[in-house]
Amino acid sequence: MSDSSIPTPDVNLVPLTEGGLELELSEMECLSIKTLLEANDIQVVVQGASQMPNLPYEILVPANQLQDAVRVVRDAQQTGAEVTE
């Protein structure tokens, strides 16, 4: 049985970026974005030091899904901003 959320070793992973900057996230932010991306069929790998919670986490996605991942995150941010207005 294969888990489609786990990238195969030959997948080129790149950091999820926003506006040219790499996102450095807290654990809770990272889990929220990971769940959002997986719900949109985007593979996700979380990189970080769980034993050192003061250090940021980084989200990696396959290079061929980067544009989709950025779009999903921006759409979610925009929707959240509209709800709070």
PyMOL Python script that loads the backbone (N, CA, C, O; Angstrom):
from pymol import cmd

cmd.read_pdbstr("""\
ATOM      1  N   MET A   1       0.849  -1.168   0.000  1.00  0.00           N
ATOM      2  CA  MET A   1       0.000   0.000   0.000  1.00  0.00           C
ATOM      3  C   MET A   1       0.895   1.232   0.000  1.00  0.00           C
ATOM      4  O   MET A   1       1.869   1.298   0.751  1.00  0.00           O
ATOM      5  N   SER A   2       0.567   2.204  -0.839  1.00  0.00           N
ATOM      6  CA  SER A   2       1.371   3.408  -0.981  1.00  0.00           C
ATOM      7  C   SER A   2       0.649   4.608  -0.384  1.00  0.00           C
ATOM      8  O   SER A   2      -0.561   4.761  -0.555  1.00  0.00           O
ATOM      9  N   ASP A   3       1.394   5.460   0.318  1.00  0.00           N
ATOM     10  CA  ASP A   3       0.836   6.685   0.877  1.00  0.00           C
ATOM     11  C   ASP A   3       1.217   7.836  -0.041  1.00  0.00           C
ATOM     12  O   ASP A   3       2.393   8.185  -0.139  1.00  0.00           O
ATOM     13  N   SER A   4       0.235   8.430  -0.714  1.00  0.00           N
ATOM     14  CA  SER A   4       0.517   9.474  -1.690  1.00  0.00           C
ATOM     15  C   SER A   4       1.019  10.761  -1.045  1.00  0.00           C
ATOM     16  O   SER A   4       1.534  11.628  -1.751  1.00  0.00           O
ATOM     17  N   SER A   5       0.885  10.913   0.271  1.00  0.00           N
ATOM     18  CA  SER A   5       1.358  12.127   0.922  1.00  0.00           C
ATOM     19  C   SER A   5       2.857  12.082   1.206  1.00  0.00           C
ATOM     20  O   SER A   5       3.440  13.090   1.606  1.00  0.00           O
ATOM     21  N   ILE A   6       3.487  10.928   1.003  1.00  0.00           N
ATOM     22  CA  ILE A   6       4.923  10.800   1.219  1.00  0.00           C
ATOM     23  C   ILE A   6       5.617  10.826  -0.139  1.00  0.00           C
ATOM     24  O   ILE A   6       5.454   9.903  -0.937  1.00  0.00           O
ATOM     25  N   PRO A   7       6.404  11.895  -0.409  1.00  0.00           N
ATOM     26  CA  PRO A   7       7.082  11.972  -1.700  1.00  0.00           C
ATOM     27  C   PRO A   7       8.077  10.832  -1.882  1.00  0.00           C
ATOM     28  O   PRO A   7       8.699  10.381  -0.920  1.00  0.00           O
ATOM     29  N   THR A   8       8.221  10.376  -3.104  1.00  0.00           N
ATOM     30  CA  THR A   8       9.200   9.345  -3.410  1.00  0.00           C
ATOM     31  C   THR A   8      10.591   9.968  -3.382  1.00  0.00           C
ATOM     32  O   THR A   8      10.719  11.184  -3.520  1.00  0.00           O
ATOM     33  N   PRO A   9      11.631   9.163  -3.208  1.00  0.00           N
ATOM     34  CA  PRO A   9      12.989   9.705  -3.081  1.00  0.00           C
ATOM     35  C   PRO A   9      13.464  10.521  -4.283  1.00  0.00           C
ATOM     36  O   PRO A   9      14.343  11.370  -4.132  1.00  0.00           O
ATOM     37  N   ASP A  10      12.906  10.287  -5.464  1.00  0.00           N
ATOM     38  CA  ASP A  10      13.364  11.012  -6.647  1.00  0.00           C
ATOM     39  C   ASP A  10      12.649  12.349  -6.854  1.00  0.00           C
ATOM     40  O   ASP A  10      12.878  13.012  -7.865  1.00  0.00           O
ATOM     41  N   VAL A  11      11.793  12.753  -5.922  1.00  0.00           N
ATOM     42  CA  VAL A  11      11.078  14.024  -6.027  1.00  0.00           C
ATOM     43  C   VAL A  11      11.996  15.157  -5.571  1.00  0.00           C
ATOM     44  O   VAL A  11      12.624  15.073  -4.516  1.00  0.00           O
ATOM     45  N   ASN A  12      12.065  16.220  -6.382  1.00  0.00           N
ATOM     46  CA  ASN A  12      12.868  17.389  -6.048  1.00  0.00           C
ATOM     47  C   ASN A  12      12.054  18.300  -5.133  1.00  0.00           C
ATOM     48  O   ASN A  12      11.113  18.953  -5.584  1.00  0.00           O
ATOM     49  N   LEU A  13      12.411  18.347  -3.851  1.00  0.00           N
ATOM     50  CA  LEU A  13      11.687  19.166  -2.883  1.00  0.00           C
ATOM     51  C   LEU A  13      12.301  20.557  -2.802  1.00  0.00           C
ATOM     52  O   LEU A  13      13.522  20.715  -2.822  1.00  0.00           O
ATOM     53  N   VAL A  14      11.428  21.568  -2.709  1.00  0.00           N
ATOM     54  CA  VAL A  14      11.867  22.951  -2.584  1.00  0.00           C
ATOM     55  C   VAL A  14      11.104  23.599  -1.431  1.00  0.00           C
ATOM     56  O   VAL A  14       9.995  23.173  -1.107  1.00  0.00           O
ATOM     57  N   PRO A  15      11.688  24.627  -0.809  1.00  0.00           N
ATOM     58  CA  PRO A  15      10.976  25.303   0.282  1.00  0.00           C
ATOM     59  C   PRO A  15       9.762  26.057  -0.249  1.00  0.00           C
ATOM     60  O   PRO A  15       9.808  26.656  -1.324  1.00  0.00           O
ATOM     61  N   LEU A  16       8.692  26.018   0.510  1.00  0.00           N
ATOM     62  CA  LEU A  16       7.512  26.810   0.175  1.00  0.00           C
ATOM     63  C   LEU A  16       7.877  28.264   0.412  1.00  0.00           C
ATOM     64  O   LEU A  16       8.292  28.636   1.509  1.00  0.00           O
ATOM     65  N   THR A  17       7.723  29.075  -0.604  1.00  0.00           N
ATOM     66  CA  THR A  17       8.103  30.478  -0.509  1.00  0.00           C
ATOM     67  C   THR A  17       6.887  31.365  -0.691  1.00  0.00           C
ATOM     68  O   THR A  17       5.869  30.957  -1.250  1.00  0.00           O
ATOM     69  N   GLU A  18       7.017  32.583  -0.206  1.00  0.00           N
ATOM     70  CA  GLU A  18       5.954  33.562  -0.370  1.00  0.00           C
ATOM     71  C   GLU A  18       6.617  34.896  -0.665  1.00  0.00           C
ATOM     72  O   GLU A  18       7.356  35.420   0.168  1.00  0.00           O
ATOM     73  N   GLY A  19       6.361  35.444  -1.830  1.00  0.00           N
ATOM     74  CA  GLY A  19       6.958  36.720  -2.192  1.00  0.00           C
ATOM     75  C   GLY A  19       8.471  36.658  -2.261  1.00  0.00           C
ATOM     76  O   GLY A  19       9.145  37.657  -2.009  1.00  0.00           O
ATOM     77  N   GLY A  20       9.015  35.495  -2.601  1.00  0.00           N
ATOM     78  CA  GLY A  20      10.450  35.343  -2.706  1.00  0.00           C
ATOM     79  C   GLY A  20      11.144  35.046  -1.390  1.00  0.00           C
ATOM     80  O   GLY A  20      12.350  34.801  -1.370  1.00  0.00           O
ATOM     81  N   LEU A  21      10.401  35.062  -0.284  1.00  0.00           N
ATOM     82  CA  LEU A  21      10.987  34.766   1.022  1.00  0.00           C
ATOM     83  C   LEU A  21      10.566  33.385   1.475  1.00  0.00           C
ATOM     84  O   LEU A  21       9.418  32.983   1.285  1.00  0.00           O
ATOM     85  N   GLU A  22      11.488  32.664   2.070  1.00  0.00           N
ATOM     86  CA  GLU A  22      11.138  31.357   2.615  1.00  0.00           C
ATOM     87  C   GLU A  22      10.306  31.556   3.872  1.00  0.00           C
ATOM     88  O   GLU A  22      10.590  32.429   4.692  1.00  0.00           O
ATOM     89  N   LEU A  23       9.276  30.731   4.010  1.00  0.00           N
ATOM     90  CA  LEU A  23       8.438  30.803   5.199  1.00  0.00           C
ATOM     91  C   LEU A  23       9.113  30.059   6.335  1.00  0.00           C
ATOM     92  O   LEU A  23       9.488  28.896   6.185  1.00  0.00           O
ATOM     93  N   GLU A  24       9.266  30.722   7.466  1.00  0.00           N
ATOM     94  CA  GLU A  24       9.751  30.080   8.685  1.00  0.00           C
ATOM     95  C   GLU A  24       8.606  30.138   9.671  1.00  0.00           C
ATOM     96  O   GLU A  24       8.164  31.221  10.053  1.00  0.00           O
ATOM     97  N   LEU A  25       8.126  28.987  10.082  1.00  0.00           N
ATOM     98  CA  LEU A  25       6.870  28.898  10.803  1.00  0.00           C
ATOM     99  C   LEU A  25       7.018  28.280  12.181  1.00  0.00           C
ATOM    100  O   LEU A  25       7.926  27.490  12.438  1.00  0.00           O
ATOM    101  N   SER A  26       6.095  28.663  13.064  1.00  0.00           N
ATOM    102  CA  SER A  26       6.000  27.979  14.350  1.00  0.00           C
ATOM    103  C   SER A  26       5.371  26.610  14.098  1.00  0.00           C
ATOM    104  O   SER A  26       4.874  26.337  13.005  1.00  0.00           O
ATOM    105  N   GLU A  27       5.397  25.767  15.103  1.00  0.00           N
ATOM    106  CA  GLU A  27       4.844  24.420  14.946  1.00  0.00           C
ATOM    107  C   GLU A  27       3.361  24.460  14.585  1.00  0.00           C
ATOM    108  O   GLU A  27       2.924  23.714  13.709  1.00  0.00           O
ATOM    109  N   MET A  28       2.587  25.312  15.239  1.00  0.00           N
ATOM    110  CA  MET A  28       1.145  25.386  14.977  1.00  0.00           C
ATOM    111  C   MET A  28       0.853  25.924  13.578  1.00  0.00           C
ATOM    112  O   MET A  28      -0.030  25.412  12.890  1.00  0.00           O
ATOM    113  N   GLU A  29       1.591  26.956  13.152  1.00  0.00           N
ATOM    114  CA  GLU A  29       1.411  27.495  11.800  1.00  0.00           C
ATOM    115  C   GLU A  29       1.753  26.431  10.765  1.00  0.00           C
ATOM    116  O   GLU A  29       1.060  26.271   9.761  1.00  0.00           O
ATOM    117  N   CYS A  30       2.820  25.722  11.029  1.00  0.00           N
ATOM    118  CA  CYS A  30       3.271  24.683  10.114  1.00  0.00           C
ATOM    119  C   CYS A  30       2.216  23.588   9.959  1.00  0.00           C
ATOM    120  O   CYS A  30       1.925  23.159   8.843  1.00  0.00           O
ATOM    121  N   LEU A  31       1.652  23.142  11.061  1.00  0.00           N
ATOM    122  CA  LEU A  31       0.629  22.096  11.003  1.00  0.00           C
ATOM    123  C   LEU A  31      -0.612  22.570  10.258  1.00  0.00           C
ATOM    124  O   LEU A  31      -1.225  21.798   9.521  1.00  0.00           O
ATOM    125  N   SER A  32      -0.985  23.830  10.443  1.00  0.00           N
ATOM    126  CA  SER A  32      -2.150  24.378   9.742  1.00  0.00           C
ATOM    127  C   SER A  32      -1.921  24.410   8.238  1.00  0.00           C
ATOM    128  O   SER A  32      -2.788  24.006   7.463  1.00  0.00           O
ATOM    129  N   ILE A  33      -0.752  24.889   7.827  1.00  0.00           N
ATOM    130  CA  ILE A  33      -0.454  24.973   6.397  1.00  0.00           C
ATOM    131  C   ILE A  33      -0.287  23.583   5.807  1.00  0.00           C
ATOM    132  O   ILE A  33      -0.722  23.336   4.683  1.00  0.00           O
ATOM    133  N   LYS A  34       0.333  22.674   6.543  1.00  0.00           N
ATOM    134  CA  LYS A  34       0.499  21.296   6.074  1.00  0.00           C
ATOM    135  C   LYS A  34      -0.865  20.666   5.805  1.00  0.00           C
ATOM    136  O   LYS A  34      -1.066  20.037   4.767  1.00  0.00           O
ATOM    137  N   THR A  35      -1.796  20.834   6.734  1.00  0.00           N
ATOM    138  CA  THR A  35      -3.145  20.282   6.576  1.00  0.00           C
ATOM    139  C   THR A  35      -3.847  20.901   5.376  1.00  0.00           C
ATOM    140  O   THR A  35      -4.505  20.201   4.606  1.00  0.00           O
ATOM    141  N   LEU A  36      -3.706  22.210   5.218  1.00  0.00           N
ATOM    142  CA  LEU A  36      -4.321  22.914   4.096  1.00  0.00           C
ATOM    143  C   LEU A  36      -3.785  22.405   2.758  1.00  0.00           C
ATOM    144  O   LEU A  36      -4.556  22.158   1.831  1.00  0.00           O
ATOM    145  N   LEU A  37      -2.471  22.251   2.660  1.00  0.00           N
ATOM    146  CA  LEU A  37      -1.867  21.787   1.408  1.00  0.00           C
ATOM    147  C   LEU A  37      -2.256  20.344   1.104  1.00  0.00           C
ATOM    148  O   LEU A  37      -2.580  20.016  -0.037  1.00  0.00           O
ATOM    149  N   GLU A  38      -2.225  19.487   2.112  1.00  0.00           N
ATOM    150  CA  GLU A  38      -2.599  18.087   1.895  1.00  0.00           C
ATOM    151  C   GLU A  38      -4.060  17.965   1.474  1.00  0.00           C
ATOM    152  O   GLU A  38      -4.404  17.082   0.689  1.00  0.00           O
ATOM    153  N   ALA A  39      -4.918  18.840   1.984  1.00  0.00           N
ATOM    154  CA  ALA A  39      -6.328  18.832   1.586  1.00  0.00           C
ATOM    155  C   ALA A  39      -6.493  19.225   0.121  1.00  0.00           C
ATOM    156  O   ALA A  39      -7.519  18.935  -0.494  1.00  0.00           O
ATOM    157  N   ASN A  40      -5.476  19.886  -0.432  1.00  0.00           N
ATOM    158  CA  ASN A  40      -5.486  20.282  -1.838  1.00  0.00           C
ATOM    159  C   ASN A  40      -4.586  19.381  -2.679  1.00  0.00           C
ATOM    160  O   ASN A  40      -4.135  19.777  -3.754  1.00  0.00           O
ATOM    161  N   ASP A  41      -4.327  18.169  -2.191  1.00  0.00           N
ATOM    162  CA  ASP A  41      -3.536  17.152  -2.899  1.00  0.00           C
ATOM    163  C   ASP A  41      -2.121  17.603  -3.242  1.00  0.00           C
ATOM    164  O   ASP A  41      -1.588  17.253  -4.295  1.00  0.00           O
ATOM    165  N   ILE A  42      -1.517  18.381  -2.348  1.00  0.00           N
ATOM    166  CA  ILE A  42      -0.131  18.807  -2.522  1.00  0.00           C
ATOM    167  C   ILE A  42       0.709  18.065  -1.485  1.00  0.00           C
ATOM    168  O   ILE A  42       0.420  18.108  -0.289  1.00  0.00           O
ATOM    169  N   GLN A  43       1.746  17.389  -1.959  1.00  0.00           N
ATOM    170  CA  GLN A  43       2.626  16.648  -1.058  1.00  0.00           C
ATOM    171  C   GLN A  43       3.418  17.633  -0.198  1.00  0.00           C
ATOM    172  O   GLN A  43       3.821  18.696  -0.672  1.00  0.00           O
ATOM    173  N   VAL A  44       3.636  17.274   1.062  1.00  0.00           N
ATOM    174  CA  VAL A  44       4.299  18.172   2.012  1.00  0.00           C
ATOM    175  C   VAL A  44       5.306  17.392   2.850  1.00  0.00           C
ATOM    176  O   VAL A  44       5.037  16.276   3.294  1.00  0.00           O
ATOM    177  N   VAL A  45       6.465  17.999   3.055  1.00  0.00           N
ATOM    178  CA  VAL A  45       7.445  17.483   4.003  1.00  0.00           C
ATOM    179  C   VAL A  45       7.770  18.627   4.955  1.00  0.00           C
ATOM    180  O   VAL A  45       8.087  19.734   4.519  1.00  0.00           O
ATOM    181  N   VAL A  46       7.691  18.357   6.248  1.00  0.00           N
ATOM    182  CA  VAL A  46       8.004  19.366   7.256  1.00  0.00           C
ATOM    183  C   VAL A  46       9.423  19.129   7.734  1.00  0.00           C
ATOM    184  O   VAL A  46       9.808  18.008   8.064  1.00  0.00           O
ATOM    185  N   GLN A  47      10.188  20.201   7.763  1.00  0.00           N
ATOM    186  CA  GLN A  47      11.575  20.115   8.197  1.00  0.00           C
ATOM    187  C   GLN A  47      11.746  21.030   9.404  1.00  0.00           C
ATOM    188  O   GLN A  47      11.381  22.205   9.357  1.00  0.00           O
ATOM    189  N   GLY A  48      12.292  20.498  10.461  1.00  0.00           N
ATOM    190  CA  GLY A  48      12.499  21.312  11.654  1.00  0.00           C
ATOM    191  C   GLY A  48      13.015  20.457  12.786  1.00  0.00           C
ATOM    192  O   GLY A  48      13.080  19.231  12.694  1.00  0.00           O
ATOM    193  N   ALA A  49      13.378  21.132  13.849  1.00  0.00           N
ATOM    194  CA  ALA A  49      13.929  20.445  15.012  1.00  0.00           C
ATOM    195  C   ALA A  49      12.872  20.396  16.100  1.00  0.00           C
ATOM    196  O   ALA A  49      12.715  21.355  16.856  1.00  0.00           O
ATOM    197  N   SER A  50      12.145  19.290  16.187  1.00  0.00           N
ATOM    198  CA  SER A  50      11.066  19.194  17.173  1.00  0.00           C
ATOM    199  C   SER A  50      11.588  19.243  18.608  1.00  0.00           C
ATOM    200  O   SER A  50      10.852  19.629  19.517  1.00  0.00           O
ATOM    201  N   GLN A  51      12.822  18.864  18.820  1.00  0.00           N
ATOM    202  CA  GLN A  51      13.373  18.908  20.172  1.00  0.00           C
ATOM    203  C   GLN A  51      13.776  20.328  20.574  1.00  0.00           C
ATOM    204  O   GLN A  51      14.096  20.570  21.738  1.00  0.00           O
ATOM    205  N   MET A  52      13.763  21.266  19.629  1.00  0.00           N
ATOM    206  CA  MET A  52      14.089  22.662  19.922  1.00  0.00           C
ATOM    207  C   MET A  52      12.952  23.539  19.399  1.00  0.00           C
ATOM    208  O   MET A  52      13.064  24.097  18.307  1.00  0.00           O
ATOM    209  N   PRO A  53      11.864  23.669  20.154  1.00  0.00           N
ATOM    210  CA  PRO A  53      10.669  24.355  19.660  1.00  0.00           C
ATOM    211  C   PRO A  53      10.851  25.836  19.369  1.00  0.00           C
ATOM    212  O   PRO A  53       9.986  26.440  18.734  1.00  0.00           O
ATOM    213  N   ASN A  54      11.948  26.441  19.813  1.00  0.00           N
ATOM    214  CA  ASN A  54      12.178  27.849  19.519  1.00  0.00           C
ATOM    215  C   ASN A  54      12.713  28.060  18.102  1.00  0.00           C
ATOM    216  O   ASN A  54      12.745  29.191  17.617  1.00  0.00           O
ATOM    217  N   LEU A  55      13.130  26.991  17.440  1.00  0.00           N
ATOM    218  CA  LEU A  55      13.608  27.099  16.065  1.00  0.00           C
ATOM    219  C   LEU A  55      12.438  26.926  15.104  1.00  0.00           C
ATOM    220  O   LEU A  55      11.523  26.148  15.374  1.00  0.00           O
ATOM    221  N   PRO A  56      12.463  27.648  13.979  1.00  0.00           N
ATOM    222  CA  PRO A  56      11.331  27.582  13.053  1.00  0.00           C
ATOM    223  C   PRO A  56      11.296  26.278  12.265  1.00  0.00           C
ATOM    224  O   PRO A  56      12.300  25.583  12.114  1.00  0.00           O
ATOM    225  N   TYR A  57      10.108  25.979  11.774  1.00  0.00           N
ATOM    226  CA  TYR A  57       9.896  24.844  10.886  1.00  0.00           C
ATOM    227  C   TYR A  57       9.848  25.366   9.465  1.00  0.00           C
ATOM    228  O   TYR A  57       9.572  26.543   9.233  1.00  0.00           O
ATOM    229  N   GLU A  58      10.117  24.494   8.526  1.00  0.00           N
ATOM    230  CA  GLU A  58      10.075  24.852   7.115  1.00  0.00           C
ATOM    231  C   GLU A  58       9.246  23.801   6.389  1.00  0.00           C
ATOM    232  O   GLU A  58       9.325  22.611   6.693  1.00  0.00           O
ATOM    233  N   ILE A  59       8.457  24.254   5.434  1.00  0.00           N
ATOM    234  CA  ILE A  59       7.641  23.346   4.640  1.00  0.00           C
ATOM    235  C   ILE A  59       8.285  23.180   3.276  1.00  0.00           C
ATOM    236  O   ILE A  59       8.605  24.157   2.599  1.00  0.00           O
ATOM    237  N   LEU A  60       8.469  21.925   2.884  1.00  0.00           N
ATOM    238  CA  LEU A  60       9.012  21.603   1.567  1.00  0.00           C
ATOM    239  C   LEU A  60       7.917  20.956   0.737  1.00  0.00           C
ATOM    240  O   LEU A  60       7.138  20.143   1.235  1.00  0.00           O
ATOM    241  N   VAL A  61       7.869  21.330  -0.541  1.00  0.00           N
ATOM    242  CA  VAL A  61       6.902  20.750  -1.470  1.00  0.00           C
ATOM    243  C   VAL A  61       7.648  20.345  -2.735  1.00  0.00           C
ATOM    244  O   VAL A  61       8.726  20.873  -3.006  1.00  0.00           O
ATOM    245  N   PRO A  62       7.095  19.418  -3.514  1.00  0.00           N
ATOM    246  CA  PRO A  62       7.724  19.081  -4.785  1.00  0.00           C
ATOM    247  C   PRO A  62       7.794  20.321  -5.683  1.00  0.00           C
ATOM    248  O   PRO A  62       6.859  21.120  -5.723  1.00  0.00           O
ATOM    249  N   ALA A  63       8.895  20.470  -6.392  1.00  0.00           N
ATOM    250  CA  ALA A  63       9.097  21.643  -7.245  1.00  0.00           C
ATOM    251  C   ALA A  63       7.953  21.831  -8.236  1.00  0.00           C
ATOM    252  O   ALA A  63       7.561  22.960  -8.532  1.00  0.00           O
ATOM    253  N   ASN A  64       7.421  20.721  -8.747  1.00  0.00           N
ATOM    254  CA  ASN A  64       6.346  20.836  -9.735  1.00  0.00           C
ATOM    255  C   ASN A  64       5.004  21.217  -9.112  1.00  0.00           C
ATOM    256  O   ASN A  64       4.036  21.441  -9.840  1.00  0.00           O
ATOM    257  N   GLN A  65       4.922  21.296  -7.784  1.00  0.00           N
ATOM    258  CA  GLN A  65       3.691  21.701  -7.102  1.00  0.00           C
ATOM    259  C   GLN A  65       3.853  23.033  -6.369  1.00  0.00           C
ATOM    260  O   GLN A  65       2.938  23.468  -5.670  1.00  0.00           O
ATOM    261  N   LEU A  66       5.003  23.679  -6.523  1.00  0.00           N
ATOM    262  CA  LEU A  66       5.277  24.909  -5.780  1.00  0.00           C
ATOM    263  C   LEU A  66       4.272  26.010  -6.099  1.00  0.00           C
ATOM    264  O   LEU A  66       3.740  26.640  -5.185  1.00  0.00           O
ATOM    265  N   GLN A  67       4.002  26.250  -7.376  1.00  0.00           N
ATOM    266  CA  GLN A  67       3.065  27.321  -7.746  1.00  0.00           C
ATOM    267  C   GLN A  67       1.682  27.073  -7.157  1.00  0.00           C
ATOM    268  O   GLN A  67       1.037  27.999  -6.666  1.00  0.00           O
ATOM    269  N   ASP A  68       1.229  25.825  -7.205  1.00  0.00           N
ATOM    270  CA  ASP A  68      -0.077  25.490  -6.628  1.00  0.00           C
ATOM    271  C   ASP A  68      -0.074  25.709  -5.118  1.00  0.00           C
ATOM    272  O   ASP A  68      -1.042  26.223  -4.559  1.00  0.00           O
ATOM    273  N   ALA A  69       1.009  25.321  -4.463  1.00  0.00           N
ATOM    274  CA  ALA A  69       1.101  25.477  -3.013  1.00  0.00           C
ATOM    275  C   ALA A  69       1.067  26.950  -2.617  1.00  0.00           C
ATOM    276  O   ALA A  69       0.376  27.321  -1.668  1.00  0.00           O
ATOM    277  N   VAL A  70       1.803  27.784  -3.332  1.00  0.00           N
ATOM    278  CA  VAL A  70       1.809  29.221  -3.047  1.00  0.00           C
ATOM    279  C   VAL A  70       0.408  29.795  -3.249  1.00  0.00           C
ATOM    280  O   VAL A  70      -0.053  30.602  -2.442  1.00  0.00           O
ATOM    281  N   ARG A  71      -0.265  29.386  -4.316  1.00  0.00           N
ATOM    282  CA  ARG A  71      -1.622  29.866  -4.594  1.00  0.00           C
ATOM    283  C   ARG A  71      -2.577  29.482  -3.468  1.00  0.00           C
ATOM    284  O   ARG A  71      -3.374  30.308  -3.021  1.00  0.00           O
ATOM    285  N   VAL A  72      -2.501  28.234  -3.008  1.00  0.00           N
ATOM    286  CA  VAL A  72      -3.385  27.756  -1.940  1.00  0.00           C
ATOM    287  C   VAL A  72      -3.159  28.564  -0.659  1.00  0.00           C
ATOM    288  O   VAL A  72      -4.122  28.967  -0.007  1.00  0.00           O
ATOM    289  N   VAL A  73      -1.902  28.802  -0.298  1.00  0.00           N
ATOM    290  CA  VAL A  73      -1.598  29.556   0.922  1.00  0.00           C
ATOM    291  C   VAL A  73      -2.073  30.999   0.791  1.00  0.00           C
ATOM    292  O   VAL A  73      -2.671  31.540   1.720  1.00  0.00           O
ATOM    293  N   ARG A  74      -1.813  31.623  -0.349  1.00  0.00           N
ATOM    294  CA  ARG A  74      -2.255  33.018  -0.548  1.00  0.00           C
ATOM    295  C   ARG A  74      -3.772  33.132  -0.531  1.00  0.00           C
ATOM    296  O   ARG A  74      -4.321  34.065   0.056  1.00  0.00           O
ATOM    297  N   ASP A  75      -4.447  32.193  -1.169  1.00  0.00           N
ATOM    298  CA  ASP A  75      -5.917  32.203  -1.156  1.00  0.00           C
ATOM    299  C   ASP A  75      -6.443  32.094   0.274  1.00  0.00           C
ATOM    300  O   ASP A  75      -7.390  32.789   0.645  1.00  0.00           O
ATOM    301  N   ALA A  76      -5.837  31.232   1.065  1.00  0.00           N
ATOM    302  CA  ALA A  76      -6.265  31.058   2.456  1.00  0.00           C
ATOM    303  C   ALA A  76      -5.998  32.324   3.268  1.00  0.00           C
ATOM    304  O   ALA A  76      -6.825  32.718   4.091  1.00  0.00           O
ATOM    305  N   GLN A  77      -4.850  32.964   3.040  1.00  0.00           N
ATOM    306  CA  GLN A  77      -4.539  34.203   3.753  1.00  0.00           C
ATOM    307  C   GLN A  77      -5.525  35.306   3.376  1.00  0.00           C
ATOM    308  O   GLN A  77      -5.990  36.055   4.236  1.00  0.00           O
ATOM    309  N   GLN A  78      -5.835  35.398   2.098  1.00  0.00           N
ATOM    310  CA  GLN A  78      -6.765  36.423   1.626  1.00  0.00           C
ATOM    311  C   GLN A  78      -8.160  36.184   2.200  1.00  0.00           C
ATOM    312  O   GLN A  78      -8.824  37.123   2.640  1.00  0.00           O
ATOM    313  N   THR A  79      -8.597  34.940   2.196  1.00  0.00           N
ATOM    314  CA  THR A  79      -9.909  34.604   2.750  1.00  0.00           C
ATOM    315  C   THR A  79      -9.960  34.936   4.237  1.00  0.00           C
ATOM    316  O   THR A  79     -10.957  35.471   4.721  1.00  0.00           O
ATOM    317  N   GLY A  80      -8.899  34.622   4.953  1.00  0.00           N
ATOM    318  CA  GLY A  80      -8.841  34.930   6.380  1.00  0.00           C
ATOM    319  C   GLY A  80      -8.890  36.424   6.642  1.00  0.00           C
ATOM    320  O   GLY A  80      -9.547  36.869   7.583  1.00  0.00           O
ATOM    321  N   ALA A  81      -8.197  37.205   5.815  1.00  0.00           N
ATOM    322  CA  ALA A  81      -8.201  38.661   5.975  1.00  0.00           C
ATOM    323  C   ALA A  81      -9.587  39.237   5.696  1.00  0.00           C
ATOM    324  O   ALA A  81     -10.022  40.167   6.375  1.00  0.00           O
ATOM    325  N   GLU A  82     -10.280  38.687   4.698  1.00  0.00           N
ATOM    326  CA  GLU A  82     -11.620  39.166   4.365  1.00  0.00           C
ATOM    327  C   GLU A  82     -12.607  38.849   5.484  1.00  0.00           C
ATOM    328  O   GLU A  82     -13.511  39.641   5.752  1.00  0.00           O
ATOM    329  N   VAL A  83     -12.447  37.723   6.125  1.00  0.00           N
ATOM    330  CA  VAL A  83     -13.351  37.330   7.205  1.00  0.00           C
ATOM    331  C   VAL A  83     -13.195  38.259   8.405  1.00  0.00           C
ATOM    332  O   VAL A  83     -14.175  38.560   9.087  1.00  0.00           O
ATOM    333  N   THR A  84     -11.973  38.713   8.668  1.00  0.00           N
ATOM    334  CA  THR A  84     -11.734  39.561   9.836  1.00  0.00           C
ATOM    335  C   THR A  84     -12.136  41.012   9.613  1.00  0.00           C
ATOM    336  O   THR A  84     -12.217  41.781  10.571  1.00  0.00           O
ATOM    337  N   GLU A  85     -12.388  41.398   8.373  1.00  0.00           N
ATOM    338  CA  GLU A  85     -12.783  42.791   8.089  1.00  0.00           C
ATOM    339  C   GLU A  85     -14.230  43.028   8.383  1.00  0.00           C
ATOM    340  O   GLU A  85     -14.722  44.142   8.200  1.00  0.00           O
TER     341      GLU A  85
END
""", "prot")
cmd.dss("prot")
cmd.show_as("cartoon", "prot")
cmd.util.cbc("prot")
cmd.orient("prot")
